[in-house]
Amino acid sequence: MPLLYTVLLCLHVLAAAFWVGGMAVMHFAVRPAAVAALEPPQRLSLMAGALSRFFAGVAAAIVLLLASGAAMIVLAGGMGRVHWNVHAMLGLGLVMAAIFGHIRFASYPRLRRAVAAREWPAAAGALDSIRRLVALNLGLGTLVFVVALVGDAL
């Protein structure tokens, strides 16, 4: 495997691991711990702040995933030359990016506005919307890893 392709693949996998792993940590560890330990004003403020930092990293990861994926496809000879699992990963990744776009530019601003206005029920509703969409993206992201690892064998 040429060095350039290897470097691109490494960057691609690291970006995917950051995104999917980060969703798992937020969904299964940070949010439940915040619910157990904090009252709504503190919990919602904490989550809004944590999501702000995480979303900046996710945006960078998505750019890196798209750029490295496109470069690897070009190096492989184009979409007509790659295995079916590359098509599936690209399609799932684009759906995930669209869901992230909705979270980042629709649900998250609602959360921030509600927290700033101290409208805790509205903030909780926005955070629940984010939680459900993150759970969906986490499932899709897990499927992408399965397709990547198993797809070449099929």
N, CA, C and O of each residue as an XYZ file, in Angstrom:
616
protein
N       0.863     -1.174      0.000
C       0.000      0.000      0.000
C       0.908      1.235      0.000
O       1.792      1.348      0.849
N       0.701      2.155     -0.937
C       1.538      3.357     -0.999
C       1.413      4.197      0.282
O       0.379      4.190      0.950
N       2.489      4.914      0.600
C       2.528      5.704      1.826
C       1.411      6.742      1.875
O       0.780      6.908      2.919
N       1.153      7.442      0.772
C       0.102      8.460      0.772
C      -1.248      7.855      1.131
O      -1.982      8.408      1.950
N      -1.574      6.724      0.525
C      -2.843      6.065      0.825
C      -2.901      5.658      2.296
O      -3.936      5.816      2.943
N      -1.809      5.144      2.817
C      -1.750      4.726      4.216
C      -1.977      5.904      5.158
O      -2.713      5.783      6.137
N      -1.350      7.041      4.869
C      -1.531      8.243      5.686
C      -2.988      8.713      5.615
O      -3.582      9.055      6.637
N      -3.554      8.727      4.416
C      -4.956      9.133      4.250
C      -5.887      8.210      5.020
O      -6.809      8.674      5.690
N      -5.651      6.908      4.927
C      -6.481      5.944      5.639
C      -6.373      6.136      7.147
O      -7.376      6.067      7.858
N      -5.165      6.374      7.632
C      -4.965      6.606      9.062
C      -5.740      7.839      9.522
O      -6.443      7.782     10.531
N      -5.621      8.947      8.799
C      -6.354     10.173      9.143
C      -7.856      9.929      9.096
O      -8.599     10.403      9.956
N      -8.294      9.190      8.090
C      -9.717      8.895      7.911
C     -10.264      8.113      9.110
O     -11.308      8.462      9.663
N      -9.557      7.061      9.503
C     -10.014      6.224     10.613
C      -9.967      7.000     11.935
O     -10.868      6.864     12.762
N      -8.930      7.804     12.136
C      -8.847      8.598     13.369
C     -10.000      9.602     13.457
O     -10.579      9.789     14.527
N     -10.332     10.244     12.337
C     -11.455     11.196     12.336
C     -12.775     10.485     12.619
O     -13.605     10.990     13.375
N     -12.968      9.322     12.015
C     -14.194      8.552     12.254
C     -14.263      8.084     13.704
O     -15.328      8.128     14.319
N     -13.144      7.639     14.248
C     -13.117      7.181     15.637
C     -13.419      8.330     16.594
O     -14.125      8.142     17.585
N     -12.891      9.513     16.304
C     -13.183     10.686     17.147
C     -14.679     10.968     17.154
O     -15.278     11.147     18.214
N     -15.285     11.007     15.962
C     -16.703     11.346     15.849
C     -17.579     10.293     16.523
O     -18.393     10.621     17.386
N     -17.418      9.048     16.137
C     -18.285      7.983     16.658
C     -17.978      7.725     18.132
O     -18.896      7.559     18.935
N     -16.710      7.689     18.489
C     -16.353      7.494     19.892
C     -16.831      8.638     20.769
O     -17.293      8.421     21.889
N     -16.720      9.853     20.257
C     -17.204     11.009     21.015
C     -18.696     10.961     21.240
O     -19.177     11.312     22.317
N     -19.438     10.524     20.222
C     -20.885     10.382     20.404
C     -21.193      9.339     21.477
O     -22.093      9.528     22.295
N     -20.446      8.246     21.468
C     -20.677      7.198     22.465
C     -20.394      7.727     23.870
O     -21.172      7.473     24.789
N     -19.305      8.449     24.046
C     -18.973      8.998     25.364
C     -20.044      9.986     25.823
O     -20.491      9.934     26.968
N     -20.454     10.884     24.929
C     -21.480     11.863     25.308
C     -22.798     11.162     25.649
O     -23.456     11.509     26.629
N     -23.175     10.176     24.834
C     -24.476      9.525     24.988
C     -24.527      8.586     26.195
O     -25.505      8.581     26.942
N     -23.471      7.793     26.381
C     -23.505      6.752     27.404
C     -22.808      7.121     28.712
O     -22.986      6.427     29.713
N     -22.020      8.200     28.728
C     -21.286      8.533     29.945
C     -21.571      9.956     30.428
O     -22.027     10.136     31.557
N     -21.316     10.953     29.611
C     -21.418     12.340     30.064
C     -22.856     12.715     30.404
O     -23.127     13.199     31.503
N     -23.777     12.498     29.472
C     -25.166     12.890     29.729
C     -25.768     12.153     30.925
O     -26.350     12.802     31.794
N     -25.653     10.812     31.006
C     -26.220     10.132     32.182
C     -25.588     10.596     33.503
O     -26.285     10.721     34.510
N     -24.282     10.851     33.503
C     -23.631     11.325     34.726
C     -24.145     12.713     35.093
O     -24.366     13.004     36.268
N     -24.333     13.561     34.102
C     -24.862     14.906     34.365
C     -26.285     14.835     34.894
O     -26.647     15.588     35.797
N     -27.100     13.938     34.342
C     -28.480     13.773     34.812
C     -28.485     13.320     36.266
O     -29.294     13.796     37.062
N     -27.590     12.407     36.615
C     -27.555     11.860     37.972
C     -27.016     12.860     38.993
O     -27.400     12.818     40.162
N     -26.136     13.752     38.566
C     -25.424     14.593     39.531
C     -25.882     16.046     39.582
O     -25.641     16.725     40.581
N     -26.528     16.534     38.545
C     -26.790     17.974     38.456
C     -28.272     18.280     38.291
O     -29.026     17.509     37.697
N     -28.659     19.407     38.826
C     -30.009     19.926     38.619
C     -30.099     20.478     37.190
O     -29.072     20.784     36.585
N     -31.315     20.607     36.648
C     -31.463     21.041     35.249
C     -30.671     22.293     34.851
O     -30.041     22.270     33.794
N     -30.663     23.365     35.614
C     -29.891     24.530     35.148
C     -28.406     24.234     34.957
O     -27.814     24.640     33.956
N     -27.808     23.533     35.905
C     -26.383     23.201     35.784
C     -26.149     22.155     34.692
O     -25.206     22.266     33.908
N     -27.011     21.141     34.649
C     -26.873     20.068     33.662
C     -26.988     20.609     32.243
O     -26.170     20.285     31.383
N     -28.000     21.429     32.001
C     -28.223     21.947     30.648
C     -27.124     22.915     30.241
O     -26.717     22.936     29.080
N     -26.643     23.713     31.177
C     -25.522     24.616     30.886
C     -24.254     23.827     30.580
O     -23.522     24.147     29.643
N     -24.000     22.784     31.385
C     -22.834     21.927     31.144
C     -22.909     21.283     29.771
O     -21.934     21.307     29.019
N     -24.052     20.710     29.439
C     -24.187     20.010     28.159
C     -24.048     20.965     26.981
O     -23.442     20.618     25.967
N     -24.609     22.174     27.111
C     -24.461     23.157     26.028
C     -22.992     23.491     25.814
O     -22.541     23.597     24.674
N     -22.242     23.657     26.896
C     -20.816     23.955     26.779
C     -20.016     22.790     26.231
O     -19.145     22.974     25.381
N     -20.308     21.596     26.713
C     -19.584     20.413     26.239
C     -19.874     20.158     24.761
O     -18.974     19.823     23.991
N     -21.127     20.321     24.379
C     -21.479     20.106     22.970
C     -20.813     21.126     22.067
O     -20.431     20.800     20.943
N     -20.668     22.350     22.538
C     -19.994     23.382     21.736
C     -18.581     22.931     21.369
O     -18.163     23.030     20.216
N     -17.872     22.445     22.350
C     -16.496     21.984     22.107
C     -16.483     20.739     21.227
O     -15.680     20.635     20.299
N     -17.369     19.803     21.519
C     -17.415     18.565     20.740
C     -17.794     18.845     19.286
O     -17.201     18.276     18.370
N     -18.773     19.713     19.074
C     -19.214     19.998     17.705
C     -18.121     20.644     16.865
O     -18.058     20.413     15.657
N     -17.264     21.446     17.476
C     -16.137     22.013     16.726
C     -15.225     20.891     16.227
O     -14.764     20.917     15.086
N     -14.974     19.917     17.081
C     -14.159     18.776     16.671
C     -14.838     17.919     15.620
O     -14.185     17.426     14.700
N     -16.145     17.738     15.749
C     -16.889     16.948     14.761
C     -16.854     17.634     13.400
O     -16.678     16.970     12.379
N     -17.020     18.945     13.372
C     -16.970     19.665     12.092
C     -15.618     19.451     11.415
O     -15.557     19.213     10.209
N     -14.544     19.536     12.181
C     -13.205     19.292     11.621
C     -13.076     17.839     11.160
O     -12.494     17.568     10.109
N     -13.620     16.907     11.946
C     -13.557     15.489     11.575
C     -14.304     15.232     10.272
O     -13.839     14.461      9.433
N     -15.456     15.870     10.097
C     -16.229     15.672      8.864
C     -15.451     16.182      7.658
O     -15.412     15.519      6.621
N     -14.837     17.344      7.781
C     -14.022     17.872      6.675
C     -12.893     16.899      6.363
O     -12.637     16.597      5.197
N     -12.221     16.410      7.393
C     -11.123     15.471      7.194
C     -11.618     14.152      6.591
O     -10.957     13.587      5.719
N     -12.760     13.664      7.043
C     -13.319     12.433      6.483
C     -13.649     12.588      5.003
O     -13.318     11.721      4.194
N     -14.299     13.690      4.652
C     -14.662     13.904      3.249
C     -13.421     14.068      2.371
O     -13.346     13.505      1.278
N     -12.455     14.838      2.853
C     -11.243     15.073      2.055
C     -10.413     13.804      1.908
O      -9.985     13.468      0.803
N     -10.185     13.101      3.006
C      -9.365     11.886      2.928
C     -10.091     10.788      2.151
O      -9.471     10.063      1.374
N     -11.406     10.665      2.359
C     -12.172      9.670      1.609
C     -12.145      9.943      0.115
O     -11.931      9.033     -0.686
N     -12.362     11.198     -0.257
C     -12.321     11.553     -1.685
C     -10.941     11.280     -2.276
O     -10.827     10.762     -3.386
N      -9.902     11.627     -1.536
C      -8.543     11.396     -2.036
C      -8.264      9.904     -2.215
O      -7.643      9.502     -3.199
N      -8.721      9.081     -1.267
C      -8.504      7.631     -1.403
C      -9.278      7.066     -2.587
O      -8.795      6.163     -3.269
N     -10.468      7.589     -2.834
C     -11.250      7.135     -3.989
C     -10.536      7.508     -5.282
O     -10.465      6.699     -6.206
N     -10.012      8.715     -5.352
C      -9.260      9.140     -6.538
C      -8.045      8.237     -6.731
O      -7.782      7.783     -7.845
N      -7.303      7.974     -5.652
C      -6.125      7.106     -5.756
C      -6.492      5.691     -6.188
O      -5.686      5.006     -6.818
N      -7.699      5.250     -5.853
C      -8.146      3.910     -6.242
C      -8.648      3.850     -7.679
O      -8.894      2.762     -8.200
N      -8.804      5.000     -8.325
C      -9.254      5.026     -9.711
C     -10.675      5.518     -9.896
O     -11.212      5.434    -11.000
N     -11.300      6.030     -8.844
C     -12.654      6.578     -8.968
C     -13.706      5.645     -8.400
O     -13.419      4.507     -8.031
N     -14.935      6.153     -8.339
C     -16.044      5.397     -7.742
C     -16.329      4.098     -8.490
O     -16.787      3.130     -7.884
N     -16.075      4.063     -9.756
C     -16.316      2.855    -10.533
C     -15.353      1.725    -10.225
O     -15.602      0.580    -10.600
N     -14.263      2.029     -9.551
C     -13.231      1.031     -9.270
C     -13.202      0.566     -7.813
O     -12.456     -0.350     -7.470
N     -14.006      1.190     -6.960
C     -13.950      0.831     -5.544
C     -15.011     -0.220     -5.216
O     -16.004     -0.369     -5.928
N     -14.778     -0.941     -4.124
C     -15.671     -1.994     -3.654
C     -17.001     -1.388     -3.212
O     -17.079     -0.198     -2.905
N     -18.042     -2.214     -3.184
C     -19.377     -1.727     -2.809
C     -19.389     -1.091     -1.429
O     -20.165     -0.169     -1.177
N     -18.525     -1.582     -0.523
C     -18.569     -1.045      0.836
C     -18.124      0.414      0.889
O     -18.531      1.146      1.791
N     -17.299      0.851     -0.057
C     -16.910      2.270     -0.113
C     -18.130      3.119     -0.483
O     -18.332      4.193      0.084
N     -18.927      2.648     -1.415
C     -20.166      3.347     -1.776
C     -21.093      3.440     -0.564
O     -21.675      4.491     -0.293
N     -21.222      2.324      0.162
C     -22.088      2.297      1.347
C     -21.567      3.237      2.430
O     -22.341      3.977      3.037
N     -20.259      3.211      2.671
C     -19.686      4.102      3.691
C     -19.885      5.565      3.315
O     -20.206      6.387      4.173
N     -19.698      5.893      2.048
C     -19.894      7.270      1.604
C     -21.344      7.692      1.789
O     -21.612      8.779      2.301
N     -22.280      6.847      1.378
C     -23.693      7.183      1.526
C     -24.088      7.366      2.981
O     -24.753      8.339      3.334
N     -23.676      6.427      3.825
C     -23.987      6.534      5.255
C     -23.315      7.759      5.868
O     -23.914      8.459      6.684
N     -22.079      8.014      5.474
C     -21.362      9.183      5.993
C     -22.035     10.489      5.609
O     -22.089     11.419      6.414
N     -22.542     10.567      4.400
C     -23.248     11.784      3.977
C     -24.549     11.966      4.750
O     -24.910     13.088      5.105
N     -25.254     10.867      5.013
C     -26.470     10.946      5.844
C     -26.099     11.417      7.247
O     -26.774     12.277      7.814
N     -25.038     10.861      7.801
C     -24.591     11.271      9.134
C     -24.217     12.751      9.165
O     -24.546     13.461     10.115
N     -23.528     13.209      8.123
C     -23.134     14.626      8.068
C     -24.369     15.519      7.994
O     -24.401     16.588      8.603
N     -25.377     15.086      7.255
C     -26.619     15.865      7.175
C     -27.324     15.919      8.530
O     -27.830     16.966      8.933
N     -27.351     14.795      9.221
C     -27.952     14.772     10.559
C     -27.166     15.685     11.495
O     -27.754     16.437     12.272
N     -25.838     15.617     11.420
C     -25.023     16.516     12.245
C     -25.332     17.969     11.904
O     -25.440     18.805     12.802
N     -25.476     18.280     10.612
C     -25.811     19.645     10.215
C     -27.111     20.108     10.849
O     -27.219     21.251     11.292
N     -28.094     19.223     10.892
C     -29.367     19.584     11.527
C     -29.173     19.816     13.031
O     -29.696     20.777     13.596
N     -28.421     18.928     13.657
C     -28.153     19.097     15.091
C     -27.448     20.425     15.333
O     -27.863     21.213     16.183
N     -26.389     20.663     14.585
C     -25.527     21.832     14.826
C     -26.220     23.144     14.502
O     -26.034     24.129     15.217
N     -27.022     23.179     13.430
C     -27.574     24.449     12.973
C     -29.061     24.638     13.278
O     -29.612     25.699     12.988
N     -29.719     23.631     13.855
C     -31.136     23.774     14.236
C     -31.330     23.473     15.722
O     -31.717     24.353     16.492
N     -31.061     22.235     16.119
C     -31.315     21.839     17.512
C     -30.387     22.530     18.499
O     -30.841     23.012     19.536
N     -29.104     22.587     18.197
C     -28.147     23.175     19.131
C     -28.386     24.673     19.361
O     -28.325     25.112     20.509
N     -28.650     25.464     18.338
C     -28.973     26.878     18.608
C     -30.209     27.036     19.495
O     -30.260     27.951     20.317
N     -31.210     26.156     19.341
C     -32.374     26.197     20.236
C     -31.952     25.937     21.680
O     -32.428     26.603     22.599
N     -31.065     24.975     21.876
C     -30.558     24.686     23.217
C     -29.830     25.895     23.788
O     -30.083     26.287     24.927
N     -28.946     26.480     23.025
C     -28.169     27.635     23.519
C     -29.072     28.818     23.857
O     -28.886     29.471     24.883
N     -30.050     29.093     22.992
C     -30.967     30.215     23.257
C     -31.778     29.960     24.529
O     -31.957     30.862     25.348
N     -32.262     28.742     24.689
C     -33.070     28.417     25.861
C     -32.229     28.478     27.132
O     -32.708     28.959     28.159
N     -30.996     28.005     27.086
C     -30.119     28.082     28.258
C     -29.834     29.545     28.590
O     -29.892     29.940     29.754
N     -29.530     30.344     27.576
C     -29.243     31.767     27.811
C     -30.445     32.488     28.414
O     -30.285     33.386     29.241
N     -31.650     32.094     28.000
C     -32.878     32.721     28.507
C     -33.364     32.054     29.793
O     -34.370     32.472     30.367
N     -32.652     31.020     30.247
C     -33.027     30.275     31.455
C     -34.421     29.652     31.329
O     -35.169     29.565     32.303
N     -34.747     29.222     30.114
C     -36.007     28.523     29.845
C     -35.703     27.026     29.876
O     -35.512     26.395     28.837
N     -35.663     26.475     31.081
C     -35.179     25.114     31.276
C     -36.021     24.053     30.593
O     -35.441     23.112     30.049
N     -37.346     24.132     30.580
C     -38.110     23.107     29.845
C     -37.802     23.129     28.341
O     -37.688     22.072     27.721
N     -37.669     24.310     27.759
C     -37.329     24.402     26.331
C     -35.919     23.874     26.084
O     -35.669     23.200     25.084
N     -35.005     24.180     26.990
C     -33.631     23.678     26.852
C     -33.611     22.158     26.942
O     -32.909     21.491     26.181
N     -34.390     21.614     27.882
C     -34.452     20.155     28.019
C     -35.021     19.512     26.754
O     -34.548     18.461     26.321
N     -36.026     20.136     26.171
C     -36.592     19.608     24.929
C     -35.586     19.634     23.789
O     -35.500     18.682     23.013
N     -34.830     20.711     23.684
C     -33.809     20.803     22.636
C     -32.717     19.760     22.859
O     -32.257     19.123     21.912
N     -32.304     19.589     24.117
C     -31.273     18.596     24.415
C     -31.780     17.187     24.132
O     -31.015     16.343     23.667
N     -33.042     16.919     24.400
C     -33.597     15.603     24.095
C     -33.614     15.356     22.589
O     -33.349     14.240     22.141
N     -33.921     16.385     21.812
C     -33.869     16.262     20.353
C     -32.453     15.921     19.899
O     -32.257     15.061     19.040
N     -31.480     16.597     20.479
C     -30.073     16.321     20.152
C     -29.727     14.888     20.550
O     -29.077     14.172     19.788
N     -30.153     14.473     21.727
C     -29.858     13.112     22.208
C     -30.385     12.057     21.247
O     -29.689     11.090     20.939
N     -31.612     12.239     20.774
C     -32.203     11.251     19.862
C     -31.454     11.219     18.528
O     -31.216     10.144     17.978
N     -31.085     12.381     18.010
C     -30.367     12.432     16.734
C     -28.944     11.890     16.876
O     -28.426     11.250     15.961
N     -28.320     12.146     18.014
C     -26.987     11.582     18.262
C     -27.081     10.064     18.362
O     -26.205      9.361     17.859
N     -28.128      9.546     19.001
C     -28.302      8.090     19.075
C     -28.444      7.495     17.671
O     -27.874      6.443     17.379
N     -29.197      8.164     16.814
C     -29.333      7.710     15.428
C     -27.980      7.733     14.723
O     -27.604      6.768     14.058
N     -27.249      8.841     14.872
C     -25.941      8.940     14.218
C     -24.947      7.934     14.796
O     -24.099      7.412     14.072
N     -25.048      7.667     16.077
C     -24.172      6.670     16.684
C     -24.446      5.289     16.088
O     -23.511      4.537     15.810
N     -25.702      4.960     15.895
C     -26.044      3.699     15.243
C     -25.524      3.636     13.814
O     -24.968      2.623     13.390
N     -25.710      4.728     13.073
C     -25.204      4.772     11.692
C     -23.683      4.693     11.663
O     -23.110      4.002     10.821
N     -23.032      5.397     12.580
C     -21.572      5.366     12.633
C     -21.040      3.980     12.957
O     -20.030      3.552     12.399
N     -21.712      3.283     13.850
C     -21.327      1.908     14.165
C     -21.493      1.027     12.934
O     -20.652      0.174     12.651
N     -22.587      1.240     12.206
C     -22.805      0.489     10.967
C     -21.697      0.767      9.951
O     -21.257     -0.148      9.255
N     -21.246      2.004      9.860
C     -20.148      2.338      8.941
C     -18.898      1.539      9.304
O     -18.229      1.002      8.422
N     -18.580      1.457     10.599
C     -17.410      0.649     11.006
C     -17.597     -0.818     10.628
O     -16.651     -1.461     10.173
N     -18.787     -1.346     10.807
C     -19.064     -2.742     10.446
C     -18.891     -2.925      8.936
O     -18.257     -3.884      8.494
N     -19.446     -2.021      8.158
C     -19.329     -2.104      6.688
C     -17.855     -2.017      6.277
O     -17.416     -2.735      5.379
N     -17.099     -1.141      6.933
C     -15.688     -0.991      6.599
C     -14.907     -2.262      6.893
O     -14.050     -2.667      6.108
N     -15.200     -2.883      8.015
C     -14.417     -4.049      8.440
C     -14.888     -5.351      7.828
O     -14.072     -6.233      7.559
N     -16.176     -5.494      7.602
C     -16.725     -6.747      7.096
C     -16.946     -6.695      5.589
O     -16.906     -7.724      4.914
N     -17.175     -5.506      5.070
C     -17.573     -5.351      3.671
C     -16.608     -5.913      2.659
O     -17.033     -6.429      1.626
N     -15.301     -5.826      2.929
C     -14.339     -6.360      1.978
C     -14.412     -7.874      1.856
O     -14.037     -8.442      0.831
N     -14.894     -8.518      2.899
C     -14.994     -9.983      2.890
C     -16.210    -10.477      2.115
O     -16.288    -11.652      1.755
N     -17.156     -9.580      1.860
C     -18.393     -9.997      1.193
C     -18.347     -9.728     -0.291
O     -19.309    -10.020     -1.002
